[in-house]
Amino acid sequence: MFSVYLYDRPIGVIERIRSGIRFTYTPDAVDDPALHAVSVSLPKRIEPYGNRQAAPFFQNLLPEQAYKRLVRAAAETDPSDDIGLLGAIGGECPGAVSIWPGDERPSDVPEYRILSDDALEALFSPAGAPELGRAVTRGRLSLPGVQQKIALLRRPDGTWVLPLGGGITSHILKQPITEFPELLENELFCTTLAEKAGLLVPRTGLAAPTVRVSCAERFDRPMSEASGGAGRVKVHQEDFCQMRGVLPDKKYERDGGPGIAACAHVVRVHAALPARDLPNLLRWVAFNCFIGNEDAHAKNLAFLYTRAGLRLAPFYDLVSTVVYDHLERTLAMKIGGSWDVRNVQAGDWRSLAERMGLPWDVARPLILETADALTSHLGDVTAYCASSYGPAEVYSHIGTVAERHVKQTERELTS
């Protein structure tokens, strides 16, 4: 049996059953009006949730593909035992949920180990993958995605420390995949450009001047006002696959995952301010179209549980994929009727707006404003990234792609 905590409070239990897992809320959690559910897909109730309903939320907390195999080897869990892996590393997960095996529970006083720049660099060296897996396991740090990564705490003096046993973290450090040249610079450039174009994004940069690894500040671990900005607190979040009850291997629309219309439905139904978040979702779609991000799937969208209710989280994993010629030219979520980012036409944008529930006289200016903001900042973002992260050919490559896609969109929407 595994105990599930929310904000370090016990909220339910997970049990193994023949078909997978069963999740049950505790009676105290069900009766507490101040404690919300772990997911909108799992409303609080006394009756247990079976594997079909519970598995999507919990599996979407885990790493994927080769990164998952790396962590599983370090945790020494069975390849078919996802809940066993989550029990081994689920002490510090996305959002405010954590999973603990048996009688274990979150520590009141977590321990940390200081990491020098050399130790940090060693974690992400070609030979350091096993050590990275062991560090993730020691820290009980579960992060979804396919890239090798780790969550660490950055102290006010800039020192990086590794939590031991599920301690709270502040940043996610991610290693670029070697088969994609200049992927580090690609993501840093696109994230910076997105901020200039008016999208809300996490604070992102290099882990250290000598460590070529990106780090992004966790938006679900803000500074605590009560601590005077000296400590972090957990804020719950869930991605759109979790909210829709979709397993991570079904995150692409072509595989049966959520499309843009389904994501817009999530916003209309669950957002505290859909009139703000729905246009922001459209800006995200337009920006990804312009930079050529064909990998913008539902796990790259999330809601934060704020005091005012559910709000769209900052946008993350912004990368231009069209700059890599060996990838298939198919969008993760189609725009209107188009699966090819190079062939999106006016009718596709109109169809998209209609399916999102946005009037065309609202959607069209938003798309064009995003296009104008992006192209007007290409020059200064290129200069900033070259100065901050070093020169890279990918900056101009993305710029060329963005200008081509923007011009095509402007022709379609103004003719």
C-alpha positions in Angstrom: 0.0 0.0 0.0 1.1 3.6 -0.7 0.0 6.7 1.1 -0.9 9.8 -0.9 -0.2 13.2 0.6 -1.4 16.6 -0.6 0.4 19.7 0.9 2.1 17.1 3.1 -1.3 16.0 4.5 -2.6 12.5 4.1 -5.4 12.4 1.5 -5.7 8.8 0.3 -4.1 5.4 -0.4 -3.1 3.5 -3.5 -3.4 -0.3 -3.5 -2.3 -2.8 -6.1 -5.1 -4.8 -7.7 -5.1 -7.3 -10.5 -5.9 -4.8 -13.2 -3.4 -2.2 -11.9 -4.1 0.2 -9.0 -6.9 1.4 -6.9 -7.0 4.9 -5.3 -9.2 5.7 -2.3 -9.6 9.0 -0.5 -9.5 8.9 3.3 -12.8 9.7 5.1 -11.1 12.8 6.7 -10.1 14.1 3.3 -13.6 13.6 1.9 -15.1 15.4 4.8 -12.6 18.4 4.8 -14.0 21.2 2.7 -10.7 23.1 2.9 -8.8 20.2 1.1 -9.4 19.9 -2.6 -9.1 16.8 -4.7 -5.8 15.6 -6.1 -7.3 16.1 -9.6 -10.4 17.3 -11.3 -10.5 13.9 -12.9 -10.7 12.3 -9.4 -13.3 14.2 -7.4 -13.4 13.5 -3.7 -15.7 10.6 -2.8 -15.8 7.6 -0.5 -16.0 5.0 -3.3 -12.5 3.9 -4.6 -11.3 4.7 -8.1 -10.2 1.8 -10.2 -7.2 1.6 -12.5 -8.8 3.1 -15.6 -9.7 6.2 -13.6 -6.8 6.5 -11.3 -3.8 5.4 -13.4 -3.7 8.5 -15.7 -3.1 11.0 -12.9 -0.4 9.0 -11.1 1.4 7.7 -14.2 1.6 11.3 -15.5 3.9 12.1 -12.5 6.6 9.7 -13.8 9.5 10.0 -16.2 9.1 8.6 -19.7 11.1 6.4 -22.1 14.9 6.3 -21.6 14.8 8.7 -18.7 12.3 6.4 -17.0 14.6 3.4 -17.6 17.5 5.2 -16.1 15.7 6.1 -12.9 14.1 2.7 -12.7 17.5 1.1 -12.8 18.7 3.3 -9.9 15.6 2.6 -7.9 15.8 -1.1 -8.7 12.1 -1.6 -9.3 10.5 -4.0 -11.7 10.0 -2.7 -15.3 6.3 -3.5 -15.1 5.8 -1.9 -11.6 5.0 1.8 -12.2 3.4 2.3 -8.8 6.5 0.8 -7.2 8.7 3.3 -9.0 6.4 6.1 -8.0 6.6 4.9 -4.4 10.4 5.0 -4.6 10.8 8.5 -6.2 7.4 10.2 -5.5 8.4 12.3 -2.5 8.8 15.6 -4.6 6.4 15.5 -7.5 4.8 18.2 -9.8 2.3 20.0 -7.8 1.6 19.4 -4.1 1.1 15.7 -4.2 3.6 13.1 -2.9 3.5 9.3 -2.7 5.1 7.2 0.1 5.4 3.5 0.6 4.1 1.7 3.7 4.3 3.8 6.8 6.7 6.4 5.4 5.7 10.0 5.3 7.1 13.5 4.4 9.9 14.6 6.7 9.3 17.6 8.9 12.9 18.5 8.6 14.3 17.4 5.2 18.0 17.1 4.7 20.0 18.6 1.8 23.5 18.0 0.4 25.5 20.9 -1.2 26.5 20.4 -4.8 29.6 22.2 -6.2 29.6 23.3 -9.8 31.9 20.3 -10.5 29.5 17.9 -8.9 26.6 19.5 -10.8 28.4 19.2 -14.1 29.3 15.6 -13.3 25.6 14.7 -13.0 25.1 15.8 -16.6 28.3 14.5 -18.1 28.1 11.7 -20.7 29.3 9.3 -18.1 27.2 10.7 -15.3 23.8 9.3 -16.2 23.8 6.5 -13.6 24.8 9.0 -10.9 22.0 11.3 -12.1 19.6 8.4 -11.7 20.9 7.7 -8.2 20.6 11.4 -7.2 16.9 11.4 -8.4 16.3 8.3 -6.3 18.1 9.6 -3.2 16.1 12.8 -3.5 12.8 11.0 -4.2 12.3 13.4 -7.1 9.7 12.4 -9.7 9.5 14.6 -12.8 7.7 13.7 -16.1 9.1 14.0 -19.5 11.7 12.3 -21.7 14.7 14.5 -21.1 17.1 13.7 -18.3 16.5 16.2 -15.5 16.5 16.7 -11.8 14.8 19.1 -9.3 17.2 20.9 -6.9 16.9 23.7 -4.4 18.9 26.9 -5.1 19.7 28.8 -2.0 19.7 32.7 -1.9 23.5 32.7 -2.3 23.2 30.7 -5.5 24.4 27.4 -4.1 22.7 24.3 -5.5 21.6 21.6 -3.0 20.2 18.1 -3.5 17.2 17.2 -1.3 17.5 13.9 0.4 14.2 12.1 0.8 11.6 14.4 -0.8 12.7 17.8 0.4 11.2 20.8 -1.4 13.0 22.1 -4.5 13.0 25.4 -6.4 14.3 24.7 -9.9 14.3 22.0 -12.6 17.6 21.4 -14.3 17.3 19.7 -17.7 19.9 18.1 -19.9 19.5 18.6 -23.7 19.3 15.4 -25.8 22.5 15.0 -27.9 20.7 14.0 -31.1 19.2 17.5 -31.3 22.1 20.0 -31.9 21.9 23.2 -29.9 18.7 22.1 -28.1 19.8 23.9 -25.0 20.2 27.2 -26.9 17.0 26.5 -28.8 14.8 26.2 -25.7 16.5 29.2 -24.0 15.9 31.3 -27.1 12.3 30.3 -27.6 11.4 30.8 -23.9 13.0 34.3 -23.9 11.2 35.1 -27.2 7.9 33.9 -25.8 8.2 36.2 -22.8 8.9 39.2 -25.1 5.9 38.1 -27.2 3.6 38.4 -24.1 3.4 34.8 -22.9 3.9 33.9 -19.3 6.9 31.7 -18.9 9.1 30.5 -16.0 12.4 32.2 -15.2 14.9 30.3 -17.2 18.7 30.4 -17.7 21.9 28.3 -17.2 22.4 26.3 -14.1 25.8 27.9 -13.7 28.2 29.9 -16.0 30.3 26.7 -16.5 27.5 24.2 -16.5 25.7 23.9 -19.9 22.4 22.8 -18.5 19.2 24.8 -18.5 17.4 25.6 -15.2 13.8 26.8 -14.9 12.3 28.1 -11.7 9.4 26.0 -10.5 6.1 27.9 -10.7 4.6 25.4 -8.3 7.2 26.2 -5.7 6.9 30.0 -5.1 8.5 31.8 -2.2 6.5 31.8 1.0 5.3 35.2 2.0 5.2 34.1 5.7 9.0 33.3 5.5 9.8 36.8 4.1 10.9 35.2 0.8 13.4 32.8 2.5 11.5 29.6 2.0 9.4 27.8 -0.7 5.9 26.4 -0.5 4.1 23.8 -2.6 1.3 24.9 -4.9 -0.7 22.1 -6.6 -0.8 21.8 -10.3 -1.9 19.2 -12.9 -1.3 19.0 -16.6 -4.1 18.7 -19.1 -3.6 14.9 -19.6 -4.1 14.4 -15.9 -7.2 16.6 -16.0 -8.6 14.7 -19.0 -7.7 11.3 -17.6 -5.3 10.5 -20.4 -2.3 8.2 -20.0 1.1 9.8 -20.9 1.6 7.5 -23.9 -1.6 8.9 -25.4 -0.5 12.6 -25.0 -0.5 13.3 -28.8 -3.8 14.0 -30.5 -3.1 11.5 -33.3 -2.7 8.8 -30.6 -6.1 9.7 -29.1 -4.9 12.4 -26.8 -6.4 15.9 -26.3 -6.5 18.3 -29.2 -6.7 22.1 -28.9 -10.5 22.0 -28.7 -10.4 19.6 -25.8 -7.8 21.7 -24.0 -10.0 24.8 -24.6 -12.9 22.9 -23.1 -10.8 22.3 -20.0 -10.2 26.0 -19.7 -13.8 27.0 -20.2 -15.0 24.5 -17.6 -12.3 24.7 -14.9 -10.5 28.1 -15.2 -11.4 30.7 -12.6 -11.0 33.3 -15.3 -11.7 31.6 -18.7 -12.1 35.0 -20.4 -8.3 35.6 -19.7 -7.0 32.1 -20.0 -8.7 31.1 -23.2 -7.1 34.0 -25.2 -3.7 33.0 -23.5 -4.2 29.5 -24.8 -4.7 30.8 -28.3 -1.5 32.9 -28.0 0.3 29.8 -27.0 -1.0 27.9 -30.1 0.0 30.8 -32.3 3.4 31.2 -30.8 4.2 27.5 -31.2 3.0 27.7 -34.8 5.3 30.6 -35.6 8.4 29.1 -34.0 7.6 25.7 -35.5 7.1 23.7 -32.3 5.4 20.5 -33.5 5.8 18.9 -30.0 3.3 21.2 -28.2 1.1 18.5 -26.6 -1.4 18.4 -23.7 1.3 17.6 -21.1 2.9 21.0 -21.9 -0.2 22.7 -20.5 -1.0 22.8 -16.8 -3.3 24.5 -14.3 -2.2 26.0 -11.0 -4.4 25.8 -7.9 -4.2 29.5 -6.9 -6.1 31.2 -4.1 -8.4 32.6 -6.8 -9.0 29.2 -8.3 -7.5 27.3 -11.2 -5.4 29.4 -13.6 -3.2 28.5 -16.6 0.4 27.9 -15.5 3.3 29.5 -17.2 4.1 27.9 -20.5 7.1 25.5 -20.6 9.0 23.2 -23.0 9.0 25.8 -25.8 11.2 24.5 -28.6 11.4 24.9 -32.3 11.3 21.3 -33.7 11.2 22.2 -37.4 14.9 23.1 -37.3 15.6 19.4 -37.0 15.1 17.9 -40.4 15.0 14.2 -39.3 11.8 14.7 -37.3 8.3 13.9 -38.8 6.5 17.0 -39.8 3.3 16.4 -37.9 1.8 18.6 -35.2 1.1 17.2 -31.7 -2.3 19.0 -31.9 -3.6 20.0 -35.3 -4.6 23.6 -36.0 -8.0 23.6 -37.6 -7.7 20.8 -40.1 -4.0 21.0 -40.6 -1.4 18.6 -39.2 1.5 20.5 -40.9 2.7 23.7 -39.4 3.9 24.9 -42.8 0.4 24.7 -44.4 -1.9 26.4 -41.8 -4.4 28.6 -43.7 -7.0 31.2 -42.8 -9.7 28.6 -42.7 -7.7 26.5 -40.2 -7.4 29.5 -37.9 -11.1 30.3 -38.2 -12.0 26.6 -37.5 -9.7 26.6 -34.5 -11.2 29.7 -33.0 -14.7 28.4 -33.5 -13.8 25.1 -31.8 -12.1 26.9 -29.0 -15.2 29.0 -28.4 -13.6 32.3 -29.4 -15.3 34.8 -31.7 -13.2 35.4 -34.9 -13.1 39.2 -34.2 -11.4 38.3 -30.9 -9.2 35.5 -32.2 -7.8 37.2 -35.3 -6.3 40.2 -33.6 -4.8 38.0 -30.9 -3.0 35.9 -33.5 -1.7 38.9 -35.4 -0.6 40.7 -32.2 1.4 37.7 -31.2 3.0 37.5 -34.6 3.9 41.2 -34.5 5.3 41.0 -31.0 7.4 38.0 -31.9 9.0 39.4 -35.0 9.6 42.8 -33.4 11.7 41.2 -30.7 13.7 38.7 -32.8 16.8 41.0 -33.0 17.1 41.9 -29.3 16.4 38.3 -28.2 19.1 37.0 -30.5 21.6 39.5 -29.1 20.6 38.7 -25.6 20.9 35.0 -26.0 24.2 35.2 -27.8 25.6 37.4 -24.9 24.1 35.3 -22.1 24.4 31.8 -23.5 27.0 32.0 -26.2 26.7 32.2 -30.0 24.6 29.5 -31.8 23.4 29.0 -35.3 20.0 27.9 -34.1 19.1 31.4 -33.2 19.1 32.6 -36.8 17.5 29.3 -37.9 14.5 29.8 -35.6 14.3 33.5 -36.6 14.1 32.5 -40.3 11.4 29.9 -39.5 9.4 32.4 -37.4 9.5 35.1 -40.0 8.4 32.7 -42.7 5.5 31.4 -40.7 4.5 34.9 -39.5 4.4 36.3 -43.1 2.4 33.3 -44.2 -0.1 33.9 -41.4 -0.3 37.6 -42.0 -1.1 37.0 -45.7 -3.8 34.5 -44.8 -5.4 36.7 -42.2 -5.2 40.1 -43.9 -6.0 39.1 -47.6 
